[in-house]
Amino acid sequence: VGNRVRGVLDYGEVELVQACGDDLTPVAAARTSYAGRNGDEGRDRKLLRYLATNGHYGPFEFIDATWRVKAPLFVARQWMRHRTGSYNEFSFRYAEPTKLNDEDEIHYYTPRLWRSQHNVDRQLSGEARDNEVGYQRQMQTAILAYRTAIAGGVSREQARLYLPSSVYTQFWYKTNMRNLLHFLSLRLDSHAQEETRQFAEAISEDVKENWPLVWELFEEGLFV
Ligand SMILES: Cc1cc2nc3c(=O)[nH]c(=O)nc-3n(C[C@H](O)[C@H](O)[C@H](O)COP(=O)(O)OP(=O)(O)OC[C@H]3O[C@@H](n4cnc5c(N)ncnc54)[C@H](O)[C@@H]3O)c2cc1C
């Protein structure tokens, strides 16, 4: 795979760093069931569709992929609820988050617009509203407190308590196609948080590019 970095939100990034298996890997895995030989392209596609349509998701576990993700802490927290992935995350104990960029800054997420609380669904946002007053000031105050604590000799593992959930972190996420499509079905959904959805959309672009046949079946709603 090419190392294409997709920008998300203001400082977020999604990069497919490695992948194993193509669209027809599930077909090859499935044929083991009856020691079958490779088919022609038409038969392969037909079998791929058959697997998805009939809920034979196991063979899709033979496609593996790993992404590097730079996302705000609150997005990462939602992401890592998906237990079927493997993760390794940047350590705020080991290093300061200034290390996550070349500018010696602490990147935090600033929404382009603020949303009102949804008036029916208690977990969703509603319409756009005026920009929140004082956000930048609050963030700068928090970052100054963090830097002051570090400069004053406080450990990084404790100084981070000053940092808000808007601060960016970085992690590697490895999963297989079956679990990835489950992740996407939940996080592309209109009930997912908008910011997390944008990361799921960036991941989807990689799926579309690298596994177009699988993506087609996913778009038809064959994976749950
Ligand atoms: C819109 C939305 C709102 C949410 N709101 C909340 C919330 O308010 N509070 C909250 O805590 N979480 C919330 N979550 C997180 C949600 O409950 C799941 O933890 C998260 O979506 C991961 O889904 P999953 O468990 O299916 O995925 P994975 O952890 O990747 O698991 C995939 C599948 O593997 C199986 N599996 C994995 N682990 C187990 C297990 N231990 N036992 C049995 N089967 C297992 C299940 O079939 C599961 O669907 C929300 C998620 C979404 C999308």
PDBQT file of the ligand as one rigid body, heavy atoms in Angstrom, charges set to zero:
ROOT
HETATM    1  C1  LIG A 301     -23.586   5.622  18.517  1.00  0.00    +0.000 C 
HETATM    2  C2  LIG A 301     -22.879   4.923  19.633  1.00  0.00    +0.000 A 
HETATM    3  C3  LIG A 301     -23.138   5.285  20.941  1.00  0.00    +0.000 A 
HETATM    4  C4  LIG A 301     -22.473   4.635  21.994  1.00  0.00    +0.000 A 
HETATM    5  N1  LIG A 301     -22.733   5.021  23.289  1.00  0.00    +0.000 NA
HETATM    6  C5  LIG A 301     -22.081   4.407  24.313  1.00  0.00    +0.000 A 
HETATM    7  C6  LIG A 301     -22.304   4.780  25.667  1.00  0.00    +0.000 A 
HETATM    8  O1  LIG A 301     -23.098   5.676  25.953  1.00  0.00    +0.000 OA
HETATM    9  N2  LIG A 301     -21.596   4.168  26.634  1.00  0.00    +0.000 N 
HETATM   10  C7  LIG A 301     -20.707   3.154  26.366  1.00  0.00    +0.000 A 
HETATM   11  O2  LIG A 301     -20.107   2.625  27.277  1.00  0.00    +0.000 OA
HETATM   12  N3  LIG A 301     -20.476   2.792  25.086  1.00  0.00    +0.000 NA
HETATM   13  C8  LIG A 301     -21.121   3.371  24.062  1.00  0.00    +0.000 A 
HETATM   14  N4  LIG A 301     -20.860   2.991  22.769  1.00  0.00    +0.000 N 
HETATM   15  C9  LIG A 301     -19.877   1.932  22.525  1.00  0.00    +0.000 C 
HETATM   16  C10 LIG A 301     -20.569   0.590  22.201  1.00  0.00    +0.000 C 
HETATM   17  O3  LIG A 301     -21.337   0.130  23.294  1.00  0.00    +0.000 OA
HETATM   18  C11 LIG A 301     -19.522  -0.465  21.837  1.00  0.00    +0.000 C 
HETATM   19  O4  LIG A 301     -18.681  -0.680  22.945  1.00  0.00    +0.000 OA
HETATM   20  C12 LIG A 301     -18.660  -0.048  20.663  1.00  0.00    +0.000 C 
HETATM   21  O5  LIG A 301     -19.456   0.470  19.632  1.00  0.00    +0.000 OA
HETATM   22  C13 LIG A 301     -17.874  -1.240  20.153  1.00  0.00    +0.000 C 
HETATM   23  O6  LIG A 301     -18.794  -2.119  19.516  1.00  0.00    +0.000 OA
HETATM   24  P1  LIG A 301     -18.631  -3.681  19.592  1.00  0.00    +0.000 P 
HETATM   25  O7  LIG A 301     -18.575  -4.133  21.019  1.00  0.00    +0.000 OA
HETATM   26  O8  LIG A 301     -19.694  -4.296  18.747  1.00  0.00    +0.000 OA
HETATM   27  O9  LIG A 301     -17.205  -3.846  18.865  1.00  0.00    +0.000 OA
HETATM   28  P2  LIG A 301     -15.981  -4.786  19.204  1.00  0.00    +0.000 P 
HETATM   29  O10 LIG A 301     -15.504  -4.567  20.584  1.00  0.00    +0.000 OA
HETATM   30  O11 LIG A 301     -14.981  -4.597  18.102  1.00  0.00    +0.000 OA
HETATM   31  O12 LIG A 301     -16.580  -6.221  19.126  1.00  0.00    +0.000 OA
HETATM   32  C14 LIG A 301     -17.069  -6.741  17.872  1.00  0.00    +0.000 C 
HETATM   33  C15 LIG A 301     -18.037  -7.862  18.175  1.00  0.00    +0.000 C 
HETATM   34  O13 LIG A 301     -17.341  -8.914  18.851  1.00  0.00    +0.000 OA
HETATM   35  C16 LIG A 301     -18.185  -9.478  19.844  1.00  0.00    +0.000 C 
HETATM   36  N5  LIG A 301     -17.569  -9.260  21.157  1.00  0.00    +0.000 N 
HETATM   37  C17 LIG A 301     -16.467  -8.522  21.445  1.00  0.00    +0.000 A 
HETATM   38  N6  LIG A 301     -16.179  -8.592  22.756  1.00  0.00    +0.000 NA
HETATM   39  C18 LIG A 301     -17.142  -9.387  23.311  1.00  0.00    +0.000 A 
HETATM   40  C19 LIG A 301     -17.398  -9.822  24.631  1.00  0.00    +0.000 A 
HETATM   41  N7  LIG A 301     -16.622  -9.485  25.662  1.00  0.00    +0.000 N 
HETATM   42  N8  LIG A 301     -18.456 -10.615  24.840  1.00  0.00    +0.000 NA
HETATM   43  C20 LIG A 301     -19.254 -10.978  23.809  1.00  0.00    +0.000 A 
HETATM   44  N9  LIG A 301     -19.097 -10.600  22.533  1.00  0.00    +0.000 NA
HETATM   45  C21 LIG A 301     -18.032  -9.809  22.290  1.00  0.00    +0.000 A 
HETATM   46  C22 LIG A 301     -19.534  -8.806  19.723  1.00  0.00    +0.000 C 
HETATM   47  O14 LIG A 301     -20.326  -9.519  18.824  1.00  0.00    +0.000 OA
HETATM   48  C23 LIG A 301     -19.174  -7.465  19.104  1.00  0.00    +0.000 C 
HETATM   49  O15 LIG A 301     -20.237  -6.857  18.411  1.00  0.00    +0.000 OA
HETATM   50  C24 LIG A 301     -21.520   3.616  21.724  1.00  0.00    +0.000 A 
HETATM   51  C25 LIG A 301     -21.266   3.275  20.378  1.00  0.00    +0.000 A 
HETATM   52  C26 LIG A 301     -21.932   3.899  19.345  1.00  0.00    +0.000 A 
HETATM   53  C27 LIG A 301     -21.603   3.510  17.929  1.00  0.00    +0.000 C 
ENDROOT
TORSDOF 0
